Amino acid sequence: MPKKAEGSIITRSDRPGLWARVTYSDNLGRRRVIQRRVGNRSEGKLLLKKLLHEIEERGAQILDGDRLAFQKLLKSPSS
């Protein structure tokens, strides 16, 4: 059974600012992490709610499509 998605607001040692981080398991059971830079904690909490809701409602693969390159979409087999 996949682990439930979790989110947090963090600071990174390698980059400045605050980051919203969501950790979840994909369909194959691999741990996946999504990090987005945010301006403040309030913005981060709103983004976390949005990302967690999307994972819960539509599944984890919806977030992977968010970052697909156009060329990769062209090469993917049509369904």
Biopython code that builds the backbone (N, CA, C, O; Angstrom):
import numpy as np
from Bio.PDB.StructureBuilder import StructureBuilder

atoms = [
    (1, "MET", "N", (0.839, -1.179, 0.000)),
    (1, "MET", "CA", (0.000, 0.000, 0.000)),
    (1, "MET", "C", (0.887, 1.246, 0.000)),
    (1, "MET", "O", (1.780, 1.366, 0.839)),
    (2, "PRO", "N", (0.648, 2.182, -0.940)),
    (2, "PRO", "CA", (1.478, 3.385, -1.004)),
    (2, "PRO", "C", (1.323, 4.247, 0.240)),
    (2, "PRO", "O", (0.258, 4.317, 0.852)),
    (3, "LYS", "N", (2.409, 4.889, 0.583)),
    (3, "LYS", "CA", (2.425, 5.810, 1.708)),
    (3, "LYS", "C", (1.613, 7.046, 1.351)),
    (3, "LYS", "O", (1.659, 7.518, 0.215)),
    (4, "LYS", "N", (0.876, 7.566, 2.311)),
    (4, "LYS", "CA", (0.086, 8.765, 2.081)),
    (4, "LYS", "C", (1.012, 9.956, 1.841)),
    (4, "LYS", "O", (2.082, 10.050, 2.442)),
    (5, "ALA", "N", (0.597, 10.856, 0.967)),
    (5, "ALA", "CA", (1.394, 12.041, 0.647)),
    (5, "ALA", "C", (1.495, 12.947, 1.869)),
    (5, "ALA", "O", (0.537, 13.108, 2.626)),
    (6, "GLU", "N", (2.681, 13.534, 2.044)),
    (6, "GLU", "CA", (2.932, 14.447, 3.149)),
    (6, "GLU", "C", (3.582, 15.707, 2.606)),
    (6, "GLU", "O", (4.253, 15.673, 1.575)),
    (7, "GLY", "N", (3.382, 16.817, 3.304)),
    (7, "GLY", "CA", (3.984, 18.066, 2.870)),
    (7, "GLY", "C", (4.555, 18.857, 4.026)),
    (7, "GLY", "O", (4.136, 18.699, 5.173)),
    (8, "SER", "N", (5.528, 19.721, 3.708)),
    (8, "SER", "CA", (6.143, 20.574, 4.717)),
    (8, "SER", "C", (6.759, 21.792, 4.054)),
    (8, "SER", "O", (6.989, 21.814, 2.845)),
    (9, "ILE", "N", (7.024, 22.815, 4.876)),
    (9, "ILE", "CA", (7.724, 24.016, 4.436)),
    (9, "ILE", "C", (9.142, 23.906, 4.983)),
    (9, "ILE", "O", (9.330, 23.704, 6.182)),
    (10, "ILE", "N", (10.141, 24.037, 4.113)),
    (10, "ILE", "CA", (11.526, 23.834, 4.539)),
    (10, "ILE", "C", (12.418, 24.962, 4.043)),
    (10, "ILE", "O", (12.040, 25.743, 3.169)),
    (11, "THR", "N", (13.612, 25.027, 4.623)),
    (11, "THR", "CA", (14.684, 25.847, 4.070)),
    (11, "THR", "C", (15.755, 24.873, 3.605)),
    (11, "THR", "O", (15.971, 23.835, 4.230)),
    (12, "ARG", "N", (16.422, 25.205, 2.515)),
    (12, "ARG", "CA", (17.457, 24.333, 1.977)),
    (12, "ARG", "C", (18.816, 24.971, 2.206)),
    (12, "ARG", "O", (18.958, 26.192, 2.135)),
    (13, "SER", "N", (19.808, 24.146, 2.479)),
    (13, "SER", "CA", (21.154, 24.671, 2.701)),
    (13, "SER", "C", (21.831, 25.082, 1.393)),
    (13, "SER", "O", (22.737, 25.915, 1.401)),
    (14, "ASP", "N", (21.399, 24.504, 0.273)),
    (14, "ASP", "CA", (22.037, 24.805, -1.005)),
    (14, "ASP", "C", (21.366, 25.932, -1.791)),
    (14, "ASP", "O", (21.937, 26.421, -2.766)),
    (15, "ARG", "N", (20.158, 26.355, -1.383)),
    (15, "ARG", "CA", (19.449, 27.421, -2.085)),
    (15, "ARG", "C", (18.720, 28.303, -1.081)),
    (15, "ARG", "O", (18.219, 27.807, -0.072)),
    (16, "PRO", "N", (18.655, 29.609, -1.346)),
    (16, "PRO", "CA", (18.006, 30.521, -0.401)),
    (16, "PRO", "C", (16.487, 30.429, -0.464)),
    (16, "PRO", "O", (15.925, 29.901, -1.424)),
    (17, "GLY", "N", (15.836, 30.942, 0.558)),
    (17, "GLY", "CA", (14.381, 31.049, 0.567)),
    (17, "GLY", "C", (13.690, 29.863, 1.200)),
    (17, "GLY", "O", (14.325, 28.946, 1.721)),
    (18, "LEU", "N", (12.372, 29.906, 1.140)),
    (18, "LEU", "CA", (11.528, 28.836, 1.658)),
    (18, "LEU", "C", (11.048, 27.960, 0.508)),
    (18, "LEU", "O", (10.866, 28.429, -0.615)),
    (19, "TRP", "N", (10.846, 26.685, 0.808)),
    (19, "TRP", "CA", (10.426, 25.719, -0.188)),
    (19, "TRP", "C", (9.260, 24.893, 0.346)),
    (19, "TRP", "O", (9.268, 24.472, 1.503)),
    (20, "ALA", "N", (8.265, 24.665, -0.499)),
    (20, "ALA", "CA", (7.174, 23.754, -0.179)),
    (20, "ALA", "C", (7.579, 22.391, -0.729)),
    (20, "ALA", "O", (7.887, 22.267, -1.915)),
    (21, "ARG", "N", (7.580, 21.359, 0.128)),
    (21, "ARG", "CA", (8.013, 20.028, -0.297)),
    (21, "ARG", "C", (6.904, 19.021, -0.030)),
    (21, "ARG", "O", (6.355, 18.963, 1.070)),
    (22, "VAL", "N", (6.580, 18.231, -1.049)),
    (22, "VAL", "CA", (5.592, 17.163, -0.938)),
    (22, "VAL", "C", (6.293, 15.848, -1.246)),
    (22, "VAL", "O", (6.994, 15.727, -2.251)),
    (23, "THR", "N", (6.099, 14.861, -0.371)),
    (23, "THR", "CA", (6.654, 13.527, -0.555)),
    (23, "THR", "C", (5.497, 12.552, -0.730)),
    (23, "THR", "O", (4.545, 12.568, 0.051)),
    (24, "TYR", "N", (5.574, 11.704, -1.755)),
    (24, "TYR", "CA", (4.521, 10.721, -2.007)),
    (24, "TYR", "C", (5.110, 9.504, -2.692)),
    (24, "TYR", "O", (6.257, 9.531, -3.138)),
    (25, "SER", "N", (4.335, 8.441, -2.777)),
    (25, "SER", "CA", (4.741, 7.234, -3.489)),
    (25, "SER", "C", (3.994, 7.181, -4.811)),
    (25, "SER", "O", (2.783, 7.398, -4.854)),
    (26, "ASP", "N", (4.721, 6.889, -5.898)),
    (26, "ASP", "CA", (4.067, 6.792, -7.196)),
    (26, "ASP", "C", (3.403, 5.421, -7.337)),
    (26, "ASP", "O", (3.370, 4.643, -6.384)),
    (27, "ASN", "N", (2.880, 5.132, -8.518)),
    (27, "ASN", "CA", (2.160, 3.877, -8.750)),
    (27, "ASN", "C", (3.044, 2.645, -8.623)),
    (27, "ASN", "O", (2.547, 1.550, -8.358)),
    (28, "LEU", "N", (4.353, 2.813, -8.810)),
    (28, "LEU", "CA", (5.279, 1.690, -8.703)),
    (28, "LEU", "C", (5.871, 1.558, -7.302)),
    (28, "LEU", "O", (6.707, 0.687, -7.060)),
    (29, "GLY", "N", (5.444, 2.417, -6.385)),
    (29, "GLY", "CA", (5.928, 2.352, -5.021)),
    (29, "GLY", "C", (7.204, 3.131, -4.769)),
    (29, "GLY", "O", (7.753, 3.075, -3.668)),
    (30, "ARG", "N", (7.689, 3.859, -5.772)),
    (30, "ARG", "CA", (8.894, 4.674, -5.603)),
    (30, "ARG", "C", (8.548, 5.968, -4.876)),
    (30, "ARG", "O", (7.495, 6.563, -5.106)),
    (31, "ARG", "N", (9.447, 6.392, -4.001)),
    (31, "ARG", "CA", (9.261, 7.649, -3.290)),
    (31, "ARG", "C", (9.587, 8.811, -4.223)),
    (31, "ARG", "O", (10.638, 8.835, -4.864)),
    (32, "ARG", "N", (8.680, 9.762, -4.287)),
    (32, "ARG", "CA", (8.849, 10.932, -5.147)),
    (32, "ARG", "C", (8.771, 12.188, -4.286)),
    (32, "ARG", "O", (8.036, 12.224, -3.299)),
    (33, "VAL", "N", (9.529, 13.218, -4.662)),
    (33, "VAL", "CA", (9.548, 14.476, -3.930)),
    (33, "VAL", "C", (9.350, 15.611, -4.931)),
    (33, "VAL", "O", (10.003, 15.657, -5.974)),
    (34, "ILE", "N", (8.446, 16.518, -4.600)),
    (34, "ILE", "CA", (8.222, 17.712, -5.401)),
    (34, "ILE", "C", (8.553, 18.902, -4.516)),
    (34, "ILE", "O", (8.067, 18.994, -3.389)),
    (35, "GLN", "N", (9.382, 19.816, -5.021)),
    (35, "GLN", "CA", (9.748, 21.018, -4.275)),
    (35, "GLN", "C", (9.495, 22.238, -5.143)),
    (35, "GLN", "O", (9.898, 22.295, -6.305)),
    (36, "ARG", "N", (8.817, 23.213, -4.548)),
    (36, "ARG", "CA", (8.545, 24.471, -5.236)),
    (36, "ARG", "C", (8.941, 25.617, -4.309)),
    (36, "ARG", "O", (8.653, 25.577, -3.113)),
    (37, "ARG", "N", (9.591, 26.624, -4.849)),
    (37, "ARG", "CA", (9.997, 27.779, -4.049)),
    (37, "ARG", "C", (8.771, 28.647, -3.782)),
    (37, "ARG", "O", (7.945, 28.863, -4.669)),
    (38, "VAL", "N", (8.662, 29.144, -2.545)),
    (38, "VAL", "CA", (7.544, 30.001, -2.152)),
    (38, "VAL", "C", (8.085, 31.273, -1.506)),
    (38, "VAL", "O", (9.207, 31.295, -0.999)),
    (39, "GLY", "N", (7.284, 32.321, -1.529)),
    (39, "GLY", "CA", (7.705, 33.602, -0.987)),
    (39, "GLY", "C", (7.634, 33.680, 0.530)),
    (39, "GLY", "O", (8.476, 34.316, 1.163)),
    (40, "ASN", "N", (6.614, 33.026, 1.121)),
    (40, "ASN", "CA", (6.461, 33.037, 2.575)),
    (40, "ASN", "C", (5.709, 31.789, 3.023)),
    (40, "ASN", "O", (5.260, 31.000, 2.191)),
    (41, "ARG", "N", (5.572, 31.610, 4.325)),
    (41, "ARG", "CA", (4.934, 30.401, 4.858)),
    (41, "ARG", "C", (3.460, 30.299, 4.463)),
    (41, "ARG", "O", (2.968, 29.203, 4.193)),
    (42, "SER", "N", (2.762, 31.414, 4.427)),
    (42, "SER", "CA", (1.345, 31.387, 4.046)),
    (42, "SER", "C", (1.168, 30.889, 2.620)),
    (42, "SER", "O", (0.308, 30.053, 2.345)),
    (43, "GLU", "N", (1.985, 31.408, 1.722)),
    (43, "GLU", "CA", (1.951, 30.966, 0.327)),
    (43, "GLU", "C", (2.295, 29.478, 0.241)),
    (43, "GLU", "O", (1.683, 28.734, -0.526)),
    (44, "GLY", "N", (3.275, 29.056, 1.032)),
    (44, "GLY", "CA", (3.679, 27.655, 1.049)),
    (44, "GLY", "C", (2.578, 26.732, 1.520)),
    (44, "GLY", "O", (2.385, 25.657, 0.952)),
    (45, "LYS", "N", (1.852, 27.135, 2.553)),
    (45, "LYS", "CA", (0.753, 26.310, 3.066)),
    (45, "LYS", "C", (-0.351, 26.163, 2.026)),
    (45, "LYS", "O", (-0.919, 25.083, 1.866)),
    (46, "LEU", "N", (-0.655, 27.256, 1.317)),
    (46, "LEU", "CA", (-1.671, 27.183, 0.264)),
    (46, "LEU", "C", (-1.229, 26.253, -0.864)),
    (46, "LEU", "O", (-2.021, 25.457, -1.368)),
    (47, "LEU", "N", (0.041, 26.358, -1.257)),
    (47, "LEU", "CA", (0.565, 25.497, -2.321)),
    (47, "LEU", "C", (0.554, 24.027, -1.891)),
    (47, "LEU", "O", (0.207, 23.149, -2.681)),
    (48, "LEU", "N", (0.933, 23.764, -0.641)),
    (48, "LEU", "CA", (0.913, 22.393, -0.134)),
    (48, "LEU", "C", (-0.492, 21.817, -0.180)),
    (48, "LEU", "O", (-0.681, 20.676, -0.602)),
    (49, "LYS", "N", (-1.480, 22.593, 0.250)),
    (49, "LYS", "CA", (-2.871, 22.130, 0.203)),
    (49, "LYS", "C", (-3.268, 21.775, -1.222)),
    (49, "LYS", "O", (-3.890, 20.742, -1.466)),
    (50, "LYS", "N", (-2.899, 22.649, -2.165)),
    (50, "LYS", "CA", (-3.255, 22.431, -3.570)),
    (50, "LYS", "C", (-2.601, 21.152, -4.104)),
    (50, "LYS", "O", (-3.268, 20.330, -4.733)),
    (51, "LEU", "N", (-1.292, 20.985, -3.853)),
    (51, "LEU", "CA", (-0.586, 19.811, -4.362)),
    (51, "LEU", "C", (-1.112, 18.523, -3.729)),
    (51, "LEU", "O", (-1.306, 17.527, -4.427)),
    (52, "LEU", "N", (-1.344, 18.533, -2.424)),
    (52, "LEU", "CA", (-1.856, 17.343, -1.742)),
    (52, "LEU", "C", (-3.256, 16.997, -2.227)),
    (52, "LEU", "O", (-3.592, 15.821, -2.371)),
    (53, "HIS", "N", (-4.064, 18.004, -2.478)),
    (53, "HIS", "CA", (-5.421, 17.766, -2.990)),
    (53, "HIS", "C", (-5.356, 17.148, -4.385)),
    (53, "HIS", "O", (-6.101, 16.214, -4.683)),
    (54, "GLU", "N", (-4.470, 17.663, -5.245)),
    (54, "GLU", "CA", (-4.339, 17.112, -6.598)),
    (54, "GLU", "C", (-3.880, 15.659, -6.560)),
    (54, "GLU", "O", (-4.370, 14.835, -7.333)),
    (55, "ILE", "N", (-2.950, 15.338, -5.672)),
    (55, "ILE", "CA", (-2.482, 13.956, -5.557)),
    (55, "ILE", "C", (-3.618, 13.058, -5.107)),
    (55, "ILE", "O", (-3.795, 11.963, -5.642)),
    (56, "GLU", "N", (-4.385, 13.509, -4.132)),
    (56, "GLU", "CA", (-5.479, 12.709, -3.596)),
    (56, "GLU", "C", (-6.601, 12.512, -4.616)),
    (56, "GLU", "O", (-7.134, 11.411, -4.750)),
    (57, "GLU", "N", (-6.954, 13.572, -5.327)),
    (57, "GLU", "CA", (-8.075, 13.515, -6.262)),
    (57, "GLU", "C", (-7.736, 12.868, -7.601)),
    (57, "GLU", "O", (-8.509, 12.060, -8.116)),
    (58, "ARG", "N", (-6.591, 13.217, -8.160)),
    (58, "ARG", "CA", (-6.272, 12.784, -9.527)),
    (58, "ARG", "C", (-5.176, 11.748, -9.620)),
    (58, "ARG", "O", (-4.975, 11.151, -10.678)),
    (59, "GLY", "N", (-4.470, 11.527, -8.541)),
    (59, "GLY", "CA", (-3.366, 10.578, -8.574)),
    (59, "GLY", "C", (-2.039, 11.273, -8.758)),
    (59, "GLY", "O", (-1.981, 12.426, -9.186)),
    (60, "ALA", "N", (-0.987, 10.576, -8.438)),
    (60, "ALA", "CA", (0.356, 11.146, -8.444)),
    (60, "ALA", "C", (0.846, 11.481, -9.850)),
    (60, "ALA", "O", (1.627, 12.419, -10.010)),
    (61, "GLN", "N", (0.417, 10.753, -10.862)),
    (61, "GLN", "CA", (0.926, 10.988, -12.211)),
    (61, "GLN", "C", (0.532, 12.353, -12.757)),
    (61, "GLN", "O", (1.166, 12.832, -13.698)),
    (62, "ILE", "N", (-0.488, 12.993, -12.204)),
    (62, "ILE", "CA", (-0.884, 14.312, -12.684)),
    (62, "ILE", "C", (0.216, 15.341, -12.447)),
    (62, "ILE", "O", (0.383, 16.260, -13.249)),
    (63, "LEU", "N", (0.959, 15.202, -11.366)),
    (63, "LEU", "CA", (2.038, 16.139, -11.069)),
    (63, "LEU", "C", (3.255, 15.889, -11.946)),
    (63, "LEU", "O", (3.994, 16.826, -12.249)),
    (64, "ASP", "N", (3.480, 14.648, -12.359)),
    (64, "ASP", "CA", (4.595, 14.350, -13.249)),
    (64, "ASP", "C", (4.397, 15.032, -14.600)),
    (64, "ASP", "O", (5.366, 15.486, -15.209)),
    (65, "GLY", "N", (3.177, 15.109, -15.065)),
    (65, "GLY", "CA", (2.880, 15.748, -16.335)),
    (65, "GLY", "C", (3.097, 17.246, -16.305)),
    (65, "GLY", "O", (3.228, 17.884, -17.349)),
    (66, "ASP", "N", (3.135, 17.800, -15.118)),
    (66, "ASP", "CA", (3.346, 19.225, -14.944)),
    (66, "ASP", "C", (4.715, 19.666, -15.458)),
    (66, "ASP", "O", (4.875, 20.813, -15.877)),
    (67, "ARG", "N", (5.686, 18.787, -15.431)),
    (67, "ARG", "CA", (7.068, 19.115, -15.790)),
    (67, "ARG", "C", (7.539, 18.447, -17.092)),
    (67, "ARG", "O", (8.727, 18.510, -17.409)),
    (68, "LEU", "N", (6.649, 17.821, -17.840)),
    (68, "LEU", "CA", (7.059, 17.156, -19.074)),
    (68, "LEU", "C", (7.496, 18.178, -20.126)),
    (68, "LEU", "O", (6.874, 19.229, -20.279)),
    (69, "ALA", "N", (8.539, 17.867, -20.823)),
    (69, "ALA", "CA", (9.007, 18.714, -21.910)),
    (69, "ALA", "C", (8.168, 18.451, -23.159)),
    (69, "ALA", "O", (7.645, 17.352, -23.348)),
    (70, "PHE", "N", (8.048, 19.449, -23.989)),
    (70, "PHE", "CA", (7.242, 19.316, -25.195)),
    (70, "PHE", "C", (7.762, 18.194, -26.085)),
    (70, "PHE", "O", (6.968, 17.422, -26.621)),
    (71, "GLN", "N", (9.068, 18.087, -26.251)),
    (71, "GLN", "CA", (9.641, 17.039, -27.100)),
    (71, "GLN", "C", (9.309, 15.648, -26.567)),
    (71, "GLN", "O", (9.067, 14.727, -27.347)),
    (72, "LYS", "N", (9.297, 15.493, -25.252)),
    (72, "LYS", "CA", (8.967, 14.197, -24.667)),
    (72, "LYS", "C", (7.510, 13.851, -24.923)),
    (72, "LYS", "O", (7.180, 12.685, -25.141)),
    (73, "LEU", "N", (6.629, 14.855, -24.900)),
    (73, "LEU", "CA", (5.218, 14.628, -25.212)),
    (73, "LEU", "C", (5.047, 14.184, -26.667)),
    (73, "LEU", "O", (4.214, 13.328, -26.963)),
    (74, "LEU", "N", (5.830, 14.761, -27.564)),
    (74, "LEU", "CA", (5.744, 14.396, -28.973)),
    (74, "LEU", "C", (6.152, 12.944, -29.208)),
    (74, "LEU", "O", (5.590, 12.261, -30.064)),
    (75, "LYS", "N", (7.145, 12.478, -28.432)),
    (75, "LYS", "CA", (7.658, 11.115, -28.607)),
    (75, "LYS", "C", (6.813, 10.053, -27.934)),
    (75, "LYS", "O", (6.937, 8.873, -28.265)),
    (76, "SER", "N", (5.946, 10.443, -26.985)),
    (76, "SER", "CA", (5.165, 9.442, -26.250)),
    (76, "SER", "C", (4.117, 8.819, -27.172)),
    (76, "SER", "O", (3.536, 9.504, -28.014)),
    (77, "PRO", "N", (3.879, 7.509, -27.007)),
    (77, "PRO", "CA", (2.894, 6.830, -27.846)),
    (77, "PRO", "C", (1.485, 7.313, -27.513)),
    (77, "PRO", "O", (1.149, 7.512, -26.346)),
    (78, "SER", "N", (0.676, 7.498, -28.535)),
    (78, "SER", "CA", (-0.695, 7.943, -28.302)),
    (78, "SER", "C", (-1.540, 6.789, -27.823)),
    (78, "SER", "O", (-1.321, 5.639, -28.203)),
    (79, "SER", "N", (-2.521, 7.109, -26.974)),
    (79, "SER", "CA", (-3.374, 6.051, -26.430)),
    (79, "SER", "C", (-4.693, 5.968, -27.124)),
    (79, "SER", "O", (-5.521, 5.126, -26.779)),
]
sb = StructureBuilder()
sb.init_structure("model")
sb.init_model(0)
sb.init_chain("A")
sb.init_seg("    ")
for serial, (resi, resn, name, xyz) in enumerate(atoms, 1):
    if name == "N":
        sb.init_residue(resn, " ", resi, " ")
    sb.init_atom(name, np.array(xyz, "f"), 0.0, 1.0, " ", f" {name:<3s}", serial, name[0])
structure = sb.get_structure()
